[in-house]
Amino acid sequence: MSAVAQGALLPTYPETRVTFVSGDGVQLTGADGRRYLDFAAGIAVVGLGHRHPAPLAAAHAQLDRLWHASNLFGTEPVSALAAILSDRFGGAQAFFCNSGTEANEAAIKYARKATGKSGVIALEQSFHGRTTGALAVTGQPAKRAAFEPLFDDVRFVAPNDVDALRAAMSGDVGLVLLEPVLGEGGVIPLDPAFVAAARELDALLALDEVQTGVGRTGTFFAFEQLGVAPDLVTLAKGLANGLPIGCLLVADHALGAFVPGDHGSTFGGNPVSCAAAVAVCETIDEELLAGVRANGARLLAGLASLPHVVEARGRGLLVGAHLDVPAGPVVDAALDAGLVTLTSGANVLRLAPPLVVDAAAVDHALEILTEVLSA
């Protein structure tokens, strides 16, 4: 991005070091023509890789038919996507919006309407978005501080601390909101026993699968690996392979709270995004998920033996390496070496490549990280 263009943007993100102009599979190309191996996938968004033919064709075809009609009318893609997600979930109704933040806002509102209770239990280090409601339930004080007071009926507990979870419960809590793997807070997987304890509480259980959903952890939903059936699930990121979309799923057993007028979104359920999302869901089959599990295990094992890695953790292709040095300079050095990566907190290197990554690309990424971390 040119200096002039960069200066026209509000400084909500650091100044960019590379401008990408094209992508293909697990590769990105910069404005200078240099190729990069993409182990960030747009922050776990481009799940099928750049320009995957299925969502690409579906979006192009829908662009030729209908771009927008509003939620006052039906469209074929939104109905098809809701049906596919309901089937994957095991029975649910969907509300579509534009982002994970909006999906979490919808979950908060739904729980308050359904239970008549305003209290929320969430996790320390969690991240649920940056609008005021989603920010209020985000367990990172530094992100909240400049915008307080936010709604304050929120109790934060440490991930995987069952005793603290039970102690936080009271009669005014209507919602327990958990990420199956804390994506922005250190790539911390939740223990099945902790999630089971949350399920036992007298509150709606919402799982924020914005980052873990749509195959990222090796099953379509991460909760499939936890042995727990949630009441609410939020999705976004990988659902349309890069087109803006968010979704709240409400399980059949928890339906009935929202009525017309309670919630809405002008662009929610956009036909082009939904058409792409249908193609994504149809492409994520057991063969692809088996590859996610195998290559995730390969990546995790390789990271564990690298210099400066204290612990490697994660599920599927959402992987973190806890370092004994700051992660930011490692991300910068990896980018200079041709590998796109992410951080997750001050000392955690986060890797979230496209789900279609193969063993050769995993090994190449590990080779680059070995050189960077050995320097």
ABEGO torsion letter per residue (X at the ends): XBAAAAAABBBABBBBABBBABBBEABBBBAAGBBBBBAAGGGGABAAEBGBAAAAAAAAAAAAABABAEAABBBAAAAAAAAAAAAAAGEBBBBBBABAAAAAAAAAAAAAAAAGBABBBBBBGBBAEABAAAAAABABAAAAAAAOBBBABBBBBBBGBAAAAAAABBAABABBBBBABBAAAGGBBBBAAAAAAAAABBBBBBBBAAAABGGAAGBABAAAAAGBBBABBBBBGAAAGGBBBBBBBBBAAABGABBBGABBBAABGBAAAAAAAAAAAAABBAAAAAAAAAAAAAAAAAAAABBGBABBBEBEABBBBBBABBAAAAAAAAAAAGBBBBBBEAABBBBBBBAABBAAAAAAAAAAAAAAAAX
